Amino acid sequence: MADLQIQKQKDNLILAIVKVARPIHWIKNLSLFAALFLSGIMFEKGLFALTFQAFIAFCFASSATYVFNDLLDVKRDRLHPRKRFRPIASGVLPTKVAVIEAIVLAGGALVVSASVNSLLLFLIIIYMVIQFFYSLGLKNIAIVDIVIIASGFVMRVYAGAFVVNAHLSVWFLLCVISVALFLASGKRRAELNLVGEDNPITRKSLGKYKKELLNSYVTMFASASWMSWSLFTFFESPKATLPFWLVLAEVSRTTTIDKLLMLTIPVTIFGIMRYESLIFENRSETPERLLLTDKSLIISIVLWVALVFWVLYSGISMTGISYLLLQFPTLG
C-alpha cells in the first residue's frame, strides 16, 4: 500500500512537471513555419529540419518562461478561479523542482538554438530576457503588457525567417503585428470579463483597462489584420502560370486574375470574425485552446492552409512550378 502511494506521488510529480511547461501553448510556436511555408520553399532540402529545430528551441524557451512566471505569481494564482489549479500554485510541484526545470529548459533552448545559427540564438536570448522582465513587473503596466505579448509572436515569425534566410514582405510583417496585437488584446478582454464579485483582480494591469478600450483595440487590430493580409496577397502573390491563366481566360475576362493568394481573403475574414465573436463571448482567455477546440476556427484554418498550399505548391503559380521542378527534375 505504501509503495502504491509513493508511485502515485511520483506519477503526479511527473505529470506536474509536464503540465507546468504548458505544452498546449507550443501551438504558438507553429508560427515559426510561416516564413518557410509562405516563401514557397517548404520542400527544399534541409530547411524543414532546421525550422523544426528552431521550433523545439522556442518550445523550451517559452516553457522556461512559463515556469519562471508561475514561480513569481504563485500567490496571485491561488486567488484566480482557474490558475489556482496550476502545479506550483496547488502545491503539487515543489518550488525547488520548478526552479531546476526552468533552468534546464532555458539551457536546452540555448543549446538547440546555438546548433542552428547565431541569429536564432540571439533571438532566443532576447525573447527570454523580455519575458523575464515581463514576469518581474512589465506585465503590470497597461498597454506595455499587450505589446510584449504580441512581440512574442513577431519574434517567432522572424526566428523562422532567420533560420531559412527568407525575405519577409513589409505587408506580411504588418499582418503578423496586427494579428499578434489582436490576439493579445482579445486575451486581456476575456480576462477582464472574468473579474467580478467572486473573482478579484489577480493581474494589476487589468485594473487599468476599461472594457470599452479593449473593445476598441480588438476591433482596430481585427480590421488591421485582414486588411494587411489582403495587401500582402495583392502585392506579393506569385503570378499564375500561363496555362492556368489561359484556363481562367477561357472562363471569363472577369476571372483572369494574377493575384491567386487573394482567394484566401474571404477565409481570413471569416476566421477573424469568428475569433472576434469568441472574444465577446469571453472565451478567448486561452487562444491556444480555442485553436484546438473551436470547430469553425479549425475548419477556417485548415481551408486557409489548403488554399495557400494549392496556390504555392500545386503548379498553378510560378512558385508552384519551381517546387514541381525541384521535386521532379525530369519535368524541366
C-alpha positions as a printed Julia matrix, in Angstrom:
332×3 Matrix{Float64}:
   0.0    0.0     0.0
   2.86   2.38    0.89
   4.64   1.51   -2.39
   1.47   2.26   -4.33
   1.16   5.65   -2.63
   4.81   6.5    -3.41
   4.33   5.52   -7.06
   1.2    7.67   -7.27
   3.11  10.65   -5.89
   5.86  10.11   -8.48
   3.3    9.91  -11.28
   1.66  13.12  -10.04
   5.06  14.85   -9.9
   5.94  13.81  -13.46
   2.54  14.99  -14.68
   3.03  18.29  -12.83
   6.48  18.78  -14.42
   4.93  18.35  -17.87
   1.85  20.43  -17.08
   3.77  23.45  -15.71
   5.67  23.63  -19.02
   2.28  24.21  -20.71
   2.87  22.08  -23.84
  -0.52  23.16  -25.19
   1.0   26.63  -25.66
   3.55  25.17  -28.08
   0.93  25.61  -30.78
   2.0   29.28  -30.84
   5.45  28.16  -31.96
   4.0   26.8   -35.2
   4.25  30.42  -36.39
   7.96  29.7   -36.92
   6.95  27.75  -40.02
   5.18  30.78  -41.56
   8.2   32.13  -43.45
   9.12  28.66  -44.74
   5.57  27.92  -45.88
   4.71  31.29  -47.43
   8.05  31.64  -49.23
   7.29  28.56  -51.29
  10.45  26.76  -50.12
   8.96  24.3   -47.66
  10.27  21.26  -49.56
  13.8   22.49  -50.21
  16.29  20.08  -48.72
  17.14  20.63  -45.06
  15.01  23.73  -44.47
  12.12  21.97  -42.77
  14.53  20.19  -40.4
  16.2   23.49  -39.48
  12.84  25.14  -38.83
  11.77  22.19  -36.71
  14.93  22.62  -34.61
  14.02  26.27  -34.13
  10.52  25.16  -33.14
  11.99  22.88  -30.46
  14.23  25.7   -29.2
  11.25  28.03  -28.82
   9.24  25.3   -27.09
  11.99  25.01  -24.49
  12.36  28.79  -24.19
   8.66  29.52  -23.85
   8.18  26.71  -21.32
  11.09  28.05  -19.26
   9.42  31.48  -19.13
   6.07  29.93  -18.15
   7.66  28.08  -15.23
   9.51  31.21  -14.11
   6.31  33.25  -14.34
   4.38  30.69  -12.27
   7.08  30.76   -9.61
   6.7   34.53   -9.25
   2.89  34.52   -9.5
   2.17  31.68   -7.09
   0.35  33.86   -4.55
  -1.81  35.64   -7.14
  -2.54  32.38   -8.96
  -4.05  30.93   -5.8
  -6.69  33.67   -5.95
  -7.53  33.07   -9.62
 -10.58  30.87  -10.43
  -8.57  28.75  -12.9
  -4.9   29.41  -12.26
  -5.15  28.15   -8.67
  -5.09  24.61  -10.09
  -1.68  25.11  -11.71
   1.0   22.69  -10.39
   3.03  25.24   -8.4
   0.03  27.19   -7.06
  -1.74  23.99   -5.99
   1.39  22.68   -4.25
   1.71  19.55   -6.39
   5.05  20.71   -7.84
   7.69  21.72   -5.25
   9.36  25.09   -5.81
  12.87  23.59   -5.95
  11.86  21.18   -8.7
  10.24  24.02  -10.66
  13.41  26.14  -10.42
  15.55  23.26  -11.71
  13.06  22.65  -14.54
  13.16  26.31  -15.61
  16.98  26.29  -15.7
  17.11  23.02  -17.67
  14.55  24.27  -20.21
  16.33  27.61  -20.67
  19.65  25.81  -21.12
  18.09  23.43  -23.63
  16.74  26.36  -25.63
  20.2   27.95  -25.82
  21.93  24.7   -26.81
  19.4   23.82  -29.55
  19.29  27.36  -30.99
  23.11  27.61  -30.99
  23.22  24.42  -33.08
  21.09  26.11  -35.77
  22.68  29.56  -36.16
  23.8   32.61  -34.19
  20.82  34.74  -35.26
  18.37  32.25  -33.74
  20.45  32.07  -30.57
  20.43  35.88  -30.32
  16.65  35.99  -30.83
  16.06  33.27  -28.22
  18.14  35.21  -25.7
  16.23  38.44  -26.45
  12.92  36.59  -26.15
  13.77  35.1   -22.75
  15.15  38.41  -21.42
  11.96  40.25  -22.44
   9.8   37.54  -20.89
  11.94  37.66  -17.74
  11.28  41.36  -17.26
   7.65  40.83  -18.25
   7.25  38.37  -15.38
   9.12  40.66  -12.98
   6.77  43.58  -13.5
   6.2   44.77  -17.06
   3.02  42.67  -17.21
   1.53  45.04  -14.64
   1.82  48.04  -16.97
  -1.25  48.52  -19.15
  -0.62  48.56  -22.92
   3.02  47.53  -22.39
   1.77  44.07  -21.4
  -0.21  43.7   -24.63
   2.74  44.9   -26.73
   5.1   42.39  -25.08
   2.66  39.51  -25.58
   2.38  40.48  -29.24
   6.16  40.81  -29.62
   6.49  37.13  -28.78
   4.54  36.19  -31.92
   6.56  38.59  -34.07
   9.85  37.16  -32.79
   8.67  33.63  -33.53
   7.9   34.54  -37.15
  11.23  36.32  -37.56
  13.04  33.37  -36.0
  11.59  31.14  -38.69
  12.7   33.62  -41.36
  16.25  33.83  -39.96
  16.59  30.05  -40.0
  15.73  29.67  -43.7
  17.13  33.06  -44.76
  13.75  34.13  -46.17
  12.66  37.65  -47.07
   9.62  38.93  -45.18
   7.42  41.42  -47.01
   6.55  44.6   -45.14
   2.88  43.75  -45.71
   3.33  40.35  -44.11
   5.16  41.95  -41.19
   2.24  44.34  -40.69
  -0.13  41.38  -40.81
   1.85  39.48  -38.17
   1.98  42.52  -35.88
  -1.75  43.18  -36.31
  -2.75  39.56  -35.65
  -0.46  39.4   -32.62
  -1.98  42.57  -31.13
  -5.46  41.26  -31.95
  -4.83  38.01  -30.04
  -3.16  39.79  -27.11
  -5.89  42.4   -26.69
  -8.55  39.68  -27.04
  -6.83  37.72  -24.26
  -6.92  40.75  -21.94
 -10.57  41.42  -22.87
 -11.55  37.89  -21.82
  -9.51  38.1   -18.61
 -11.18  41.36  -17.66
 -14.61  39.8   -18.03
 -13.71  37.1   -15.51
 -13.25  39.77  -12.85
 -16.31  40.15  -10.64
 -17.56  40.0    -7.11
 -16.44  36.4    -6.68
 -13.25  36.75   -8.73
 -10.89  39.53   -7.59
  -8.38  41.2    -9.92
  -5.28  38.99   -9.95
  -3.4   40.92  -12.67
  -2.6   44.57  -11.84
  -2.79  45.79  -15.44
  -6.42  44.63  -15.69
  -7.42  47.3   -13.18
  -6.19  49.96  -15.62
  -8.23  48.7   -18.57
 -11.83  49.5   -19.4
 -13.94  47.13  -21.46
 -14.68  49.88  -23.96
 -10.97  50.49  -24.51
 -10.2   46.8   -25.02
 -13.22  46.5   -27.32
 -11.77  49.27  -29.48
  -8.35  47.57  -29.5
  -9.89  44.28  -30.58
 -11.9   45.93  -33.36
  -8.97  48.05  -34.56
  -6.47  45.19  -34.73
  -9.02  42.79  -36.26
  -9.56  45.24  -39.12
  -5.81  45.81  -39.49
  -5.22  42.05  -39.61
  -7.4   41.22  -42.59
  -6.52  44.45  -44.4
  -2.77  43.87  -44.11
  -3.18  40.25  -45.23
  -5.23  41.46  -48.2
  -2.47  43.91  -49.15
   0.09  41.13  -48.81
  -1.87  38.88  -51.17
  -2.25  41.75  -53.66
   1.37  42.86  -53.74
   3.2   39.6   -53.0
   1.08  36.9   -54.65
   3.07  34.83  -57.19
   1.91  35.12  -60.79
  -0.28  32.42  -62.28
   1.38  30.16  -64.83
   0.44  30.77  -68.45
  -1.58  27.52  -68.87
  -3.64  28.21  -65.75
  -4.09  31.86  -66.72
  -5.38  30.76  -70.14
  -7.87  28.42  -68.45
  -9.15  31.34  -66.37
  -9.34  33.49  -69.51
 -11.44  30.84  -71.25
 -13.98  31.0   -68.41
 -14.39  34.78  -68.46
 -12.41  38.01  -68.6
 -13.6   38.55  -65.03
 -11.65  35.52  -63.8
  -8.36  36.4   -65.49
  -6.58  37.35  -62.31
  -2.91  37.07  -61.43
  -3.24  37.51  -57.66
  -4.19  33.96  -56.72
  -3.47  34.32  -53.0
  -6.37  36.76  -52.83
  -8.59  33.67  -52.85
  -7.7   33.31  -49.17
  -9.16  36.72  -48.18
 -12.76  35.53  -47.56
 -11.49  32.67  -45.37
  -9.24  35.1   -43.48
 -12.14  37.47  -42.84
 -14.35  34.61  -41.62
 -11.65  33.36  -39.24
 -11.13  36.81  -37.76
 -14.89  37.39  -37.42
 -15.29  34.03  -35.7
 -12.45  34.69  -33.28
 -13.77  38.17  -32.51
 -17.18  36.7   -31.71
 -15.49  34.3   -29.28
 -13.7   37.24  -27.65
 -17.0   38.93  -26.9
 -18.37  35.63  -25.62
 -15.48  35.76  -23.11
 -13.87  32.58  -24.41
 -10.51  33.94  -25.59
  -8.5   33.93  -22.36
  -6.55  30.99  -23.75
  -6.25  31.41  -27.56
  -4.32  28.14  -27.97
  -7.29  26.15  -26.59
  -9.69  27.85  -28.98
  -7.48  26.99  -31.94
  -7.66  23.33  -30.91
 -11.31  23.08  -29.87
 -13.5   25.51  -31.85
 -14.74  23.69  -34.96
 -15.35  26.83  -37.02
 -11.82  28.11  -36.35
 -10.28  24.72  -37.11
 -12.17  24.46  -40.42
 -11.2   28.0   -41.45
  -7.52  27.4   -40.61
  -7.43  24.08  -42.5
  -9.14  25.68  -45.5
  -6.76  28.65  -45.41
  -3.69  26.38  -45.3
  -5.11  24.23  -48.12
  -5.71  27.26  -50.34
  -2.24  28.68  -49.72
  -0.68  25.27  -50.39
  -2.67  24.92  -53.6
  -1.52  28.33  -54.85
   2.12  27.99  -53.85
   2.85  24.31  -54.34
   0.41  22.77  -56.86
   1.95  24.21  -60.03
  -0.69  26.85  -60.84
   1.71  29.67  -59.88
   5.34  30.39  -60.69
   6.29  29.4   -57.13
   4.47  26.11  -57.63
   6.36  25.46  -60.86
   9.64  25.93  -59.0
   8.51  23.38  -56.42
   7.49  20.82  -59.06
  10.8   21.18  -60.88
  12.62  20.71  -57.58
  10.66  17.52  -56.85
  10.69  16.2   -60.42
  13.81  17.45  -62.27
  12.88  15.5   -65.41
   9.94  17.86  -65.97
  12.42  20.58  -66.86
